[in-house]
Amino acid sequence: MDELKPCPFCNQKKAYIAVHDDEGNYQGLPGGEYEAHPWSGLSYALHHDGWGECILCTDGEWGTMGGVLFDTPEEAAKAWNRRADNG
């Protein structure tokens, strides 16, 4: 998986990818038990630590950035790392 770039708003490395089921419920971090044995679908979402410090921060583990679920962690990383000046 690609390393995530710093946040374009706060310039801190507080974004991370988490594992979710297909309904968007948080199931932990990549490499955990749910990812190895998903019982209700497998998705990935972007999160951003630091609630109240940056406009992109998510509210703990339950708030996904943009409400978007991705099929793979690589797809989530690609979406996060994309910037307007690099297509």
PDB file with one MODEL, atoms N, CA, C and O in Angstrom:
MODEL        1
ATOM      1  N   MET A   1       0.848  -1.181   0.000  1.00  0.00           N
ATOM      2  CA  MET A   1       0.000   0.000   0.000  1.00  0.00           C
ATOM      3  C   MET A   1       0.889   1.239   0.000  1.00  0.00           C
ATOM      4  O   MET A   1       1.916   1.279   0.679  1.00  0.00           O
ATOM      5  N   ASP A   2       0.488   2.243  -0.762  1.00  0.00           N
ATOM      6  CA  ASP A   2       1.225   3.502  -0.815  1.00  0.00           C
ATOM      7  C   ASP A   2       1.146   4.241   0.510  1.00  0.00           C
ATOM      8  O   ASP A   2       0.141   4.169   1.217  1.00  0.00           O
ATOM      9  N   GLU A   3       2.220   4.954   0.837  1.00  0.00           N
ATOM     10  CA  GLU A   3       2.207   5.811   2.019  1.00  0.00           C
ATOM     11  C   GLU A   3       1.288   6.997   1.749  1.00  0.00           C
ATOM     12  O   GLU A   3       1.270   7.532   0.641  1.00  0.00           O
ATOM     13  N   LEU A   4       0.535   7.403   2.750  1.00  0.00           N
ATOM     14  CA  LEU A   4      -0.384   8.526   2.585  1.00  0.00           C
ATOM     15  C   LEU A   4       0.364   9.843   2.718  1.00  0.00           C
ATOM     16  O   LEU A   4       1.214  10.008   3.593  1.00  0.00           O
ATOM     17  N   LYS A   5       0.034  10.770   1.840  1.00  0.00           N
ATOM     18  CA  LYS A   5       0.617  12.113   1.898  1.00  0.00           C
ATOM     19  C   LYS A   5       0.062  12.870   3.102  1.00  0.00           C
ATOM     20  O   LYS A   5      -0.981  12.499   3.640  1.00  0.00           O
ATOM     21  N   PRO A   6       0.753  13.928   3.529  1.00  0.00           N
ATOM     22  CA  PRO A   6       0.200  14.784   4.587  1.00  0.00           C
ATOM     23  C   PRO A   6      -1.110  15.425   4.118  1.00  0.00           C
ATOM     24  O   PRO A   6      -1.361  15.540   2.918  1.00  0.00           O
ATOM     25  N   CYS A   7      -1.924  15.832   5.063  1.00  0.00           N
ATOM     26  CA  CYS A   7      -3.188  16.497   4.761  1.00  0.00           C
ATOM     27  C   CYS A   7      -2.922  17.805   4.016  1.00  0.00           C
ATOM     28  O   CYS A   7      -2.035  18.563   4.409  1.00  0.00           O
ATOM     29  N   PRO A   8      -3.674  18.083   2.946  1.00  0.00           N
ATOM     30  CA  PRO A   8      -3.466  19.333   2.215  1.00  0.00           C
ATOM     31  C   PRO A   8      -3.934  20.572   2.981  1.00  0.00           C
ATOM     32  O   PRO A   8      -3.621  21.693   2.579  1.00  0.00           O
ATOM     33  N   PHE A   9      -4.675  20.391   4.072  1.00  0.00           N
ATOM     34  CA  PHE A   9      -5.146  21.534   4.850  1.00  0.00           C
ATOM     35  C   PHE A   9      -4.282  21.807   6.069  1.00  0.00           C
ATOM     36  O   PHE A   9      -3.895  22.952   6.307  1.00  0.00           O
ATOM     37  N   CYS A  10      -3.970  20.769   6.850  1.00  0.00           N
ATOM     38  CA  CYS A  10      -3.194  20.989   8.079  1.00  0.00           C
ATOM     39  C   CYS A  10      -1.728  20.583   7.929  1.00  0.00           C
ATOM     40  O   CYS A  10      -0.918  20.854   8.816  1.00  0.00           O
ATOM     41  N   ASN A  11      -1.381  19.938   6.820  1.00  0.00           N
ATOM     42  CA  ASN A  11      -0.022  19.499   6.504  1.00  0.00           C
ATOM     43  C   ASN A  11       0.532  18.507   7.529  1.00  0.00           C
ATOM     44  O   ASN A  11       1.747  18.393   7.686  1.00  0.00           O
ATOM     45  N   GLN A  12      -0.350  17.792   8.223  1.00  0.00           N
ATOM     46  CA  GLN A  12       0.089  16.785   9.181  1.00  0.00           C
ATOM     47  C   GLN A  12      -0.231  15.396   8.639  1.00  0.00           C
ATOM     48  O   GLN A  12      -1.154  15.225   7.843  1.00  0.00           O
ATOM     49  N   LYS A  13       0.533  14.422   9.074  1.00  0.00           N
ATOM     50  CA  LYS A  13       0.316  13.036   8.637  1.00  0.00           C
ATOM     51  C   LYS A  13      -0.627  12.346   9.619  1.00  0.00           C
ATOM     52  O   LYS A  13      -0.218  11.476  10.389  1.00  0.00           O
ATOM     53  N   LYS A  14      -1.891  12.748   9.579  1.00  0.00           N
ATOM     54  CA  LYS A  14      -2.882  12.198  10.503  1.00  0.00           C
ATOM     55  C   LYS A  14      -3.955  11.376   9.797  1.00  0.00           C
ATOM     56  O   LYS A  14      -4.866  10.863  10.446  1.00  0.00           O
ATOM     57  N   ALA A  15      -3.856  11.248   8.481  1.00  0.00           N
ATOM     58  CA  ALA A  15      -4.828  10.436   7.748  1.00  0.00           C
ATOM     59  C   ALA A  15      -4.406   8.971   7.821  1.00  0.00           C
ATOM     60  O   ALA A  15      -3.217   8.653   7.826  1.00  0.00           O
ATOM     61  N   TYR A  16      -5.399   8.089   7.877  1.00  0.00           N
ATOM     62  CA  TYR A  16      -5.112   6.658   7.862  1.00  0.00           C
ATOM     63  C   TYR A  16      -6.276   5.920   7.215  1.00  0.00           C
ATOM     64  O   TYR A  16      -7.372   6.462   7.070  1.00  0.00           O
ATOM     65  N   ILE A  17      -6.023   4.696   6.836  1.00  0.00           N
ATOM     66  CA  ILE A  17      -7.029   3.842   6.209  1.00  0.00           C
ATOM     67  C   ILE A  17      -7.478   2.806   7.228  1.00  0.00           C
ATOM     68  O   ILE A  17      -6.656   2.204   7.920  1.00  0.00           O
ATOM     69  N   ALA A  18      -8.782   2.604   7.314  1.00  0.00           N
ATOM     70  CA  ALA A  18      -9.336   1.620   8.243  1.00  0.00           C
ATOM     71  C   ALA A  18     -10.218   0.630   7.490  1.00  0.00           C
ATOM     72  O   ALA A  18     -10.688   0.903   6.385  1.00  0.00           O
ATOM     73  N   VAL A  19     -10.427  -0.508   8.104  1.00  0.00           N
ATOM     74  CA  VAL A  19     -11.258  -1.574   7.554  1.00  0.00           C
ATOM     75  C   VAL A  19     -12.701  -1.357   8.001  1.00  0.00           C
ATOM     76  O   VAL A  19     -12.966  -1.011   9.152  1.00  0.00           O
ATOM     77  N   HIS A  20     -13.623  -1.566   7.070  1.00  0.00           N
ATOM     78  CA  HIS A  20     -15.059  -1.446   7.341  1.00  0.00           C
ATOM     79  C   HIS A  20     -15.779  -2.622   6.703  1.00  0.00           C
ATOM     80  O   HIS A  20     -15.245  -3.278   5.809  1.00  0.00           O
ATOM     81  N   ASP A  21     -16.990  -2.884   7.166  1.00  0.00           N
ATOM     82  CA  ASP A  21     -17.819  -3.844   6.453  1.00  0.00           C
ATOM     83  C   ASP A  21     -18.539  -3.091   5.336  1.00  0.00           C
ATOM     84  O   ASP A  21     -18.355  -1.884   5.177  1.00  0.00           O
ATOM     85  N   ASP A  22     -19.354  -3.801   4.568  1.00  0.00           N
ATOM     86  CA  ASP A  22     -20.018  -3.158   3.428  1.00  0.00           C
ATOM     87  C   ASP A  22     -21.088  -2.152   3.821  1.00  0.00           C
ATOM     88  O   ASP A  22     -21.571  -1.403   2.971  1.00  0.00           O
ATOM     89  N   GLU A  23     -21.467  -2.122   5.093  1.00  0.00           N
ATOM     90  CA  GLU A  23     -22.426  -1.125   5.572  1.00  0.00           C
ATOM     91  C   GLU A  23     -21.718   0.105   6.126  1.00  0.00           C
ATOM     92  O   GLU A  23     -22.374   1.052   6.561  1.00  0.00           O
ATOM     93  N   GLY A  24     -20.395   0.103   6.116  1.00  0.00           N
ATOM     94  CA  GLY A  24     -19.628   1.246   6.600  1.00  0.00           C
ATOM     95  C   GLY A  24     -19.264   1.185   8.066  1.00  0.00           C
ATOM     96  O   GLY A  24     -18.713   2.149   8.597  1.00  0.00           O
ATOM     97  N   ASN A  25     -19.555   0.078   8.739  1.00  0.00           N
ATOM     98  CA  ASN A  25     -19.211  -0.059  10.153  1.00  0.00           C
ATOM     99  C   ASN A  25     -17.715  -0.298  10.317  1.00  0.00           C
ATOM    100  O   ASN A  25     -17.137  -1.143   9.633  1.00  0.00           O
ATOM    101  N   TYR A  26     -17.097   0.440  11.217  1.00  0.00           N
ATOM    102  CA  TYR A  26     -15.668   0.327  11.489  1.00  0.00           C
ATOM    103  C   TYR A  26     -15.341  -1.059  12.041  1.00  0.00           C
ATOM    104  O   TYR A  26     -16.010  -1.551  12.949  1.00  0.00           O
ATOM    105  N   GLN A  27     -14.303  -1.679  11.478  1.00  0.00           N
ATOM    106  CA  GLN A  27     -13.907  -3.023  11.913  1.00  0.00           C
ATOM    107  C   GLN A  27     -12.426  -3.108  12.290  1.00  0.00           C
ATOM    108  O   GLN A  27     -11.897  -4.210  12.433  1.00  0.00           O
ATOM    109  N   GLY A  28     -11.755  -1.983  12.452  1.00  0.00           N
ATOM    110  CA  GLY A  28     -10.355  -2.004  12.865  1.00  0.00           C
ATOM    111  C   GLY A  28      -9.412  -1.542  11.772  1.00  0.00           C
ATOM    112  O   GLY A  28      -9.829  -0.980  10.759  1.00  0.00           O
ATOM    113  N   LEU A  29      -8.140  -1.789  11.999  1.00  0.00           N
ATOM    114  CA  LEU A  29      -7.098  -1.384  11.060  1.00  0.00           C
ATOM    115  C   LEU A  29      -6.718  -2.545  10.148  1.00  0.00           C
ATOM    116  O   LEU A  29      -6.944  -3.703  10.501  1.00  0.00           O
ATOM    117  N   PRO A  30      -6.137  -2.251   8.964  1.00  0.00           N
ATOM    118  CA  PRO A  30      -5.689  -3.328   8.082  1.00  0.00           C
ATOM    119  C   PRO A  30      -4.746  -4.286   8.810  1.00  0.00           C
ATOM    120  O   PRO A  30      -3.934  -3.875   9.639  1.00  0.00           O
ATOM    121  N   GLY A  31      -4.872  -5.557   8.485  1.00  0.00           N
ATOM    122  CA  GLY A  31      -4.060  -6.581   9.117  1.00  0.00           C
ATOM    123  C   GLY A  31      -4.738  -7.254  10.293  1.00  0.00           C
ATOM    124  O   GLY A  31      -4.184  -8.182  10.882  1.00  0.00           O
ATOM    125  N   GLY A  32      -5.931  -6.794  10.641  1.00  0.00           N
ATOM    126  CA  GLY A  32      -6.649  -7.352  11.787  1.00  0.00           C
ATOM    127  C   GLY A  32      -7.491  -8.562  11.430  1.00  0.00           C
ATOM    128  O   GLY A  32      -7.524  -9.006  10.282  1.00  0.00           O
ATOM    129  N   GLU A  33      -8.169  -9.086  12.441  1.00  0.00           N
ATOM    130  CA  GLU A  33      -8.955 -10.306  12.290  1.00  0.00           C
ATOM    131  C   GLU A  33     -10.102 -10.149  11.293  1.00  0.00           C
ATOM    132  O   GLU A  33     -10.343 -11.047  10.487  1.00  0.00           O
ATOM    133  N   TYR A  34     -10.814  -9.016  11.338  1.00  0.00           N
ATOM    134  CA  TYR A  34     -11.960  -8.860  10.439  1.00  0.00           C
ATOM    135  C   TYR A  34     -11.518  -8.876   8.982  1.00  0.00           C
ATOM    136  O   TYR A  34     -12.194  -9.465   8.139  1.00  0.00           O
ATOM    137  N   GLU A  35     -10.404  -8.243   8.677  1.00  0.00           N
ATOM    138  CA  GLU A  35      -9.923  -8.214   7.292  1.00  0.00           C
ATOM    139  C   GLU A  35      -9.603  -9.632   6.804  1.00  0.00           C
ATOM    140  O   GLU A  35      -9.840  -9.958   5.641  1.00  0.00           O
ATOM    141  N   ALA A  36      -9.073 -10.463   7.685  1.00  0.00           N
ATOM    142  CA  ALA A  36      -8.746 -11.842   7.327  1.00  0.00           C
ATOM    143  C   ALA A  36      -9.992 -12.714   7.190  1.00  0.00           C
ATOM    144  O   ALA A  36     -10.009 -13.654   6.396  1.00  0.00           O
ATOM    145  N   HIS A  37     -11.031 -12.406   7.961  1.00  0.00           N
ATOM    146  CA  HIS A  37     -12.256 -13.211   7.968  1.00  0.00           C
ATOM    147  C   HIS A  37     -13.490 -12.306   7.980  1.00  0.00           C
ATOM    148  O   HIS A  37     -14.216 -12.272   8.973  1.00  0.00           O
ATOM    149  N   PRO A  38     -13.737 -11.574   6.890  1.00  0.00           N
ATOM    150  CA  PRO A  38     -14.896 -10.668   6.877  1.00  0.00           C
ATOM    151  C   PRO A  38     -16.207 -11.454   6.803  1.00  0.00           C
ATOM    152  O   PRO A  38     -16.349 -12.357   5.978  1.00  0.00           O
ATOM    153  N   TRP A  39     -17.142 -11.112   7.651  1.00  0.00           N
ATOM    154  CA  TRP A  39     -18.424 -11.816   7.668  1.00  0.00           C
ATOM    155  C   TRP A  39     -19.560 -10.958   7.112  1.00  0.00           C
ATOM    156  O   TRP A  39     -20.680 -11.441   6.945  1.00  0.00           O
ATOM    157  N   SER A  40     -19.275  -9.699   6.829  1.00  0.00           N
ATOM    158  CA  SER A  40     -20.327  -8.824   6.302  1.00  0.00           C
ATOM    159  C   SER A  40     -19.768  -7.894   5.233  1.00  0.00           C
ATOM    160  O   SER A  40     -20.066  -6.699   5.227  1.00  0.00           O
ATOM    161  N   GLY A  41     -18.963  -8.437   4.335  1.00  0.00           N
ATOM    162  CA  GLY A  41     -18.352  -7.637   3.282  1.00  0.00           C
ATOM    163  C   GLY A  41     -17.087  -6.951   3.778  1.00  0.00           C
ATOM    164  O   GLY A  41     -16.851  -6.857   4.982  1.00  0.00           O
ATOM    165  N   LEU A  42     -16.285  -6.477   2.845  1.00  0.00           N
ATOM    166  CA  LEU A  42     -15.010  -5.861   3.187  1.00  0.00           C
ATOM    167  C   LEU A  42     -14.820  -4.585   2.385  1.00  0.00           C
ATOM    168  O   LEU A  42     -14.836  -4.608   1.154  1.00  0.00           O
ATOM    169  N   SER A  43     -14.641  -3.480   3.080  1.00  0.00           N
ATOM    170  CA  SER A  43     -14.411  -2.176   2.462  1.00  0.00           C
ATOM    171  C   SER A  43     -13.341  -1.452   3.261  1.00  0.00           C
ATOM    172  O   SER A  43     -12.955  -1.880   4.349  1.00  0.00           O
ATOM    173  N   TYR A  44     -12.870  -0.346   2.701  1.00  0.00           N
ATOM    174  CA  TYR A  44     -11.854   0.476   3.360  1.00  0.00           C
ATOM    175  C   TYR A  44     -12.299   1.928   3.289  1.00  0.00           C
ATOM    176  O   TYR A  44     -12.963   2.333   2.335  1.00  0.00           O
ATOM    177  N   ALA A  45     -11.932   2.707   4.296  1.00  0.00           N
ATOM    178  CA  ALA A  45     -12.312   4.120   4.320  1.00  0.00           C
ATOM    179  C   ALA A  45     -11.159   4.952   4.867  1.00  0.00           C
ATOM    180  O   ALA A  45     -10.286   4.456   5.580  1.00  0.00           O
ATOM    181  N   LEU A  46     -11.187   6.217   4.513  1.00  0.00           N
ATOM    182  CA  LEU A  46     -10.195   7.173   5.003  1.00  0.00           C
ATOM    183  C   LEU A  46     -10.674   7.815   6.292  1.00  0.00           C
ATOM    184  O   LEU A  46     -11.854   8.135   6.440  1.00  0.00           O
ATOM    185  N   HIS A  47      -9.760   7.999   7.214  1.00  0.00           N
ATOM    186  CA  HIS A  47     -10.015   8.676   8.482  1.00  0.00           C
ATOM    187  C   HIS A  47      -8.922   9.714   8.685  1.00  0.00           C
ATOM    188  O   HIS A  47      -7.859   9.627   8.070  1.00  0.00           O
ATOM    189  N   HIS A  48      -9.176  10.690   9.538  1.00  0.00           N
ATOM    190  CA  HIS A  48      -8.205  11.755   9.819  1.00  0.00           C
ATOM    191  C   HIS A  48      -8.297  12.084  11.301  1.00  0.00           C
ATOM    192  O   HIS A  48      -9.310  12.610  11.764  1.00  0.00           O
ATOM    193  N   ASP A  49      -7.235  11.774  12.045  1.00  0.00           N
ATOM    194  CA  ASP A  49      -7.184  12.089  13.479  1.00  0.00           C
ATOM    195  C   ASP A  49      -7.121  13.595  13.713  1.00  0.00           C
ATOM    196  O   ASP A  49      -6.780  14.363  12.813  1.00  0.00           O
ATOM    197  N   GLY A  50      -7.453  14.003  14.928  1.00  0.00           N
ATOM    198  CA  GLY A  50      -7.306  15.403  15.322  1.00  0.00           C
ATOM    199  C   GLY A  50      -8.594  16.196  15.267  1.00  0.00           C
ATOM    200  O   GLY A  50      -8.602  17.331  14.792  1.00  0.00           O
ATOM    201  N   TRP A  51      -9.686  15.615  15.748  1.00  0.00           N
ATOM    202  CA  TRP A  51     -10.990  16.279  15.706  1.00  0.00           C
ATOM    203  C   TRP A  51     -10.893  17.707  16.223  1.00  0.00           C
ATOM    204  O   TRP A  51     -10.392  17.945  17.322  1.00  0.00           O
ATOM    205  N   GLY A  52     -11.373  18.651  15.428  1.00  0.00           N
ATOM    206  CA  GLY A  52     -11.372  20.059  15.799  1.00  0.00           C
ATOM    207  C   GLY A  52     -10.110  20.807  15.408  1.00  0.00           C
ATOM    208  O   GLY A  52     -10.053  22.029  15.538  1.00  0.00           O
ATOM    209  N   GLU A  53      -9.091  20.088  14.929  1.00  0.00           N
ATOM    210  CA  GLU A  53      -7.835  20.721  14.540  1.00  0.00           C
ATOM    211  C   GLU A  53      -7.742  20.985  13.043  1.00  0.00           C
ATOM    212  O   GLU A  53      -6.947  21.820  12.611  1.00  0.00           O
ATOM    213  N   CYS A  54      -8.535  20.292  12.258  1.00  0.00           N
ATOM    214  CA  CYS A  54      -8.485  20.410  10.798  1.00  0.00           C
ATOM    215  C   CYS A  54      -9.892  20.180  10.249  1.00  0.00           C
ATOM    216  O   CYS A  54     -10.654  19.391  10.807  1.00  0.00           O
ATOM    217  N   ILE A  55     -10.235  20.860   9.167  1.00  0.00           N
ATOM    218  CA  ILE A  55     -11.582  20.711   8.611  1.00  0.00           C
ATOM    219  C   ILE A  55     -11.828  19.330   8.001  1.00  0.00           C
ATOM    220  O   ILE A  55     -12.979  18.965   7.763  1.00  0.00           O
ATOM    221  N   LEU A  56     -10.782  18.564   7.745  1.00  0.00           N
ATOM    222  CA  LEU A  56     -10.957  17.226   7.192  1.00  0.00           C
ATOM    223  C   LEU A  56     -11.003  16.131   8.248  1.00  0.00           C
ATOM    224  O   LEU A  56     -11.181  14.961   7.910  1.00  0.00           O
ATOM    225  N   CYS A  57     -10.847  16.483   9.512  1.00  0.00           N
ATOM    226  CA  CYS A  57     -10.834  15.474  10.576  1.00  0.00           C
ATOM    227  C   CYS A  57     -12.166  14.747  10.650  1.00  0.00           C
ATOM    228  O   CYS A  57     -13.229  15.325  10.421  1.00  0.00           O
ATOM    229  N   THR A  58     -12.081  13.468  10.974  1.00  0.00           N
ATOM    230  CA  THR A  58     -13.281  12.661  11.148  1.00  0.00           C
ATOM    231  C   THR A  58     -13.536  12.464  12.637  1.00  0.00           C
ATOM    232  O   THR A  58     -12.618  12.540  13.455  1.00  0.00           O
ATOM    233  N   ASP A  59     -14.770  12.213  12.968  1.00  0.00           N
ATOM    234  CA  ASP A  59     -15.179  12.071  14.362  1.00  0.00           C
ATOM    235  C   ASP A  59     -14.910  10.648  14.836  1.00  0.00           C
ATOM    236  O   ASP A  59     -15.805   9.802  14.821  1.00  0.00           O
ATOM    237  N   GLY A  60     -13.696  10.393  15.248  1.00  0.00           N
ATOM    238  CA  GLY A  60     -13.327   9.078  15.750  1.00  0.00           C
ATOM    239  C   GLY A  60     -13.346   8.013  14.676  1.00  0.00           C
ATOM    240  O   GLY A  60     -13.242   8.304  13.485  1.00  0.00           O
ATOM    241  N   GLU A  61     -13.481   6.778  15.116  1.00  0.00           N
ATOM    242  CA  GLU A  61     -13.434   5.645  14.206  1.00  0.00           C
ATOM    243  C   GLU A  61     -14.700   5.497  13.376  1.00  0.00           C
ATOM    244  O   GLU A  61     -14.680   4.859  12.323  1.00  0.00           O
ATOM    245  N   TRP A  62     -15.787   6.073  13.832  1.00  0.00           N
ATOM    246  CA  TRP A  62     -17.068   5.852  13.171  1.00  0.00           C
ATOM    247  C   TRP A  62     -17.331   6.823  12.040  1.00  0.00           C
ATOM    248  O   TRP A  62     -18.204   6.566  11.211  1.00  0.00           O
ATOM    249  N   GLY A  63     -16.610   7.927  11.975  1.00  0.00           N
ATOM    250  CA  GLY A  63     -16.812   8.889  10.902  1.00  0.00           C
ATOM    251  C   GLY A  63     -15.825   8.673   9.781  1.00  0.00           C
ATOM    252  O   GLY A  63     -14.618   8.806   9.988  1.00  0.00           O
ATOM    253  N   THR A  64     -16.311   8.340   8.595  1.00  0.00           N
ATOM    254  CA  THR A  64     -15.421   8.162   7.453  1.00  0.00           C
ATOM    255  C   THR A  64     -15.321   9.463   6.681  1.00  0.00           C
ATOM    256  O   THR A  64     -16.283  10.229   6.625  1.00  0.00           O
ATOM    257  N   MET A  65     -14.189   9.712   6.096  1.00  0.00           N
ATOM    258  CA  MET A  65     -13.978  10.939   5.348  1.00  0.00           C
ATOM    259  C   MET A  65     -14.807  10.904   4.066  1.00  0.00           C
ATOM    260  O   MET A  65     -14.591  10.050   3.206  1.00  0.00           O
ATOM    261  N   GLY A  66     -15.734  11.814   3.942  1.00  0.00           N
ATOM    262  CA  GLY A  66     -16.579  11.892   2.761  1.00  0.00           C
ATOM    263  C   GLY A  66     -17.625  10.795   2.670  1.00  0.00           C
ATOM    264  O   GLY A  66     -18.372  10.747   1.693  1.00  0.00           O
ATOM    265  N   GLY A  67     -17.701   9.922   3.649  1.00  0.00           N
ATOM    266  CA  GLY A  67     -18.663   8.828   3.611  1.00  0.00           C
ATOM    267  C   GLY A  67     -18.400   7.827   2.500  1.00  0.00           C
ATOM    268  O   GLY A  67     -19.293   7.070   2.118  1.00  0.00           O
ATOM    269  N   VAL A  68     -17.178   7.817   1.979  1.00  0.00           N
ATOM    270  CA  VAL A  68     -16.839   6.970   0.834  1.00  0.00           C
ATOM    271  C   VAL A  68     -16.182   5.680   1.306  1.00  0.00           C
ATOM    272  O   VAL A  68     -15.296   5.702   2.160  1.00  0.00           O
ATOM    273  N   LEU A  69     -16.623   4.553   0.743  1.00  0.00           N
ATOM    274  CA  LEU A  69     -16.000   3.256   0.989  1.00  0.00           C
ATOM    275  C   LEU A  69     -15.277   2.816  -0.277  1.00  0.00           C
ATOM    276  O   LEU A  69     -15.784   2.988  -1.386  1.00  0.00           O
ATOM    277  N   PHE A  70     -14.092   2.248  -0.104  1.00  0.00           N
ATOM    278  CA  PHE A  70     -13.270   1.799  -1.221  1.00  0.00           C
ATOM    279  C   PHE A  70     -13.142   0.285  -1.184  1.00  0.00           C
ATOM    280  O   PHE A  70     -13.273  -0.329  -0.125  1.00  0.00           O
ATOM    281  N   ASP A  71     -12.884  -0.320  -2.349  1.00  0.00           N
ATOM    282  CA  ASP A  71     -12.745  -1.772  -2.436  1.00  0.00           C
ATOM    283  C   ASP A  71     -11.406  -2.275  -1.911  1.00  0.00           C
ATOM    284  O   ASP A  71     -11.317  -3.401  -1.420  1.00  0.00           O
ATOM    285  N   THR A  72     -10.366  -1.454  -2.009  1.00  0.00           N
ATOM    286  CA  THR A  72      -9.029  -1.866  -1.568  1.00  0.00           C
ATOM    287  C   THR A  72      -8.357  -0.717  -0.825  1.00  0.00           C
ATOM    288  O   THR A  72      -8.724   0.441  -1.023  1.00  0.00           O
ATOM    289  N   PRO A  73      -7.372  -1.021   0.030  1.00  0.00           N
ATOM    290  CA  PRO A  73      -6.630   0.060   0.682  1.00  0.00           C
ATOM    291  C   PRO A  73      -5.837   0.883  -0.331  1.00  0.00           C
ATOM    292  O   PRO A  73      -5.630   2.081  -0.133  1.00  0.00           O
ATOM    293  N   GLU A  74      -5.393   0.247  -1.414  1.00  0.00           N
ATOM    294  CA  GLU A  74      -4.650   0.969  -2.450  1.00  0.00           C
ATOM    295  C   GLU A  74      -5.533   2.010  -3.133  1.00  0.00           C
ATOM    296  O   GLU A  74      -5.076   3.112  -3.439  1.00  0.00           O
ATOM    297  N   GLU A  75      -6.794   1.660  -3.370  1.00  0.00           N
ATOM    298  CA  GLU A  75      -7.747   2.599  -3.972  1.00  0.00           C
ATOM    299  C   GLU A  75      -7.972   3.795  -3.045  1.00  0.00           C
ATOM    300  O   GLU A  75      -8.048   4.933  -3.509  1.00  0.00           O
ATOM    301  N   ALA A  76      -8.077   3.542  -1.747  1.00  0.00           N
ATOM    302  CA  ALA A  76      -8.249   4.630  -0.774  1.00  0.00           C
ATOM    303  C   ALA A  76      -7.016   5.524  -0.746  1.00  0.00           C
ATOM    304  O   ALA A  76      -7.137   6.748  -0.726  1.00  0.00           O
ATOM    305  N   ALA A  77      -5.824   4.915  -0.744  1.00  0.00           N
ATOM    306  CA  ALA A  77      -4.579   5.692  -0.733  1.00  0.00           C
ATOM    307  C   ALA A  77      -4.453   6.540  -1.991  1.00  0.00           C
ATOM    308  O   ALA A  77      -4.037   7.696  -1.923  1.00  0.00           O
ATOM    309  N   LYS A  78      -4.808   5.975  -3.131  1.00  0.00           N
ATOM    310  CA  LYS A  78      -4.735   6.723  -4.392  1.00  0.00           C
ATOM    311  C   LYS A  78      -5.667   7.933  -4.353  1.00  0.00           C
ATOM    312  O   LYS A  78      -5.294   9.016  -4.804  1.00  0.00           O
ATOM    313  N   ALA A  79      -6.863   7.758  -3.822  1.00  0.00           N
ATOM    314  CA  ALA A  79      -7.810   8.875  -3.726  1.00  0.00           C
ATOM    315  C   ALA A  79      -7.277   9.965  -2.801  1.00  0.00           C
ATOM    316  O   ALA A  79      -7.373  11.150  -3.120  1.00  0.00           O
ATOM    317  N   TRP A  80      -6.710   9.569  -1.649  1.00  0.00           N
ATOM    318  CA  TRP A  80      -6.176  10.551  -0.702  1.00  0.00           C
ATOM    319  C   TRP A  80      -4.964  11.276  -1.274  1.00  0.00           C
ATOM    320  O   TRP A  80      -4.833  12.489  -1.115  1.00  0.00           O
ATOM    321  N   ASN A  81      -4.089  10.547  -1.930  1.00  0.00           N
ATOM    322  CA  ASN A  81      -2.835  11.128  -2.417  1.00  0.00           C
ATOM    323  C   ASN A  81      -3.003  11.977  -3.667  1.00  0.00           C
ATOM    324  O   ASN A  81      -2.073  12.683  -4.054  1.00  0.00           O
ATOM    325  N   ARG A  82      -4.151  11.926  -4.299  1.00  0.00           N
ATOM    326  CA  ARG A  82      -4.385  12.737  -5.498  1.00  0.00           C
ATOM    327  C   ARG A  82      -4.506  14.200  -5.093  1.00  0.00           C
ATOM    328  O   ARG A  82      -5.195  14.534  -4.129  1.00  0.00           O
ATOM    329  N   ARG A  83      -3.839  15.054  -5.828  1.00  0.00           N
ATOM    330  CA  ARG A  83      -3.906  16.496  -5.600  1.00  0.00           C
ATOM    331  C   ARG A  83      -4.276  17.176  -6.911  1.00  0.00           C
ATOM    332  O   ARG A  83      -4.021  16.633  -7.986  1.00  0.00           O
ATOM    333  N   ALA A  84      -4.870  18.347  -6.831  1.00  0.00           N
ATOM    334  CA  ALA A  84      -5.338  19.060  -8.022  1.00  0.00           C
ATOM    335  C   ALA A  84      -4.207  19.307  -9.016  1.00  0.00           C
ATOM    336  O   ALA A  84      -4.445  19.360 -10.223  1.00  0.00           O
ATOM    337  N   ASP A  85      -2.997  19.456  -8.528  1.00  0.00           N
ATOM    338  CA  ASP A  85      -1.890  19.768  -9.427  1.00  0.00           C
ATOM    339  C   ASP A  85      -1.196  18.532  -9.999  1.00  0.00           C
ATOM    340  O   ASP A  85      -0.257  18.668 -10.784  1.00  0.00           O
ATOM    341  N   ASN A  86      -1.643  17.321  -9.618  1.00  0.00           N
ATOM    342  CA  ASN A  86      -1.000  16.132 -10.177  1.00  0.00           C
ATOM    343  C   ASN A  86      -1.989  15.126 -10.760  1.00  0.00           C
ATOM    344  O   ASN A  86      -1.649  13.958 -10.944  1.00  0.00           O
ATOM    345  N   GLY A  87      -3.210  15.572 -11.050  1.00  0.00           N
ATOM    346  CA  GLY A  87      -4.203  14.742 -11.712  1.00  0.00           C
ATOM    347  C   GLY A  87      -4.711  13.645 -10.878  1.00  0.00           C
ATOM    348  O   GLY A  87      -5.557  12.870 -11.325  1.00  0.00           O
TER     349      GLY A  87
ENDMDL
END
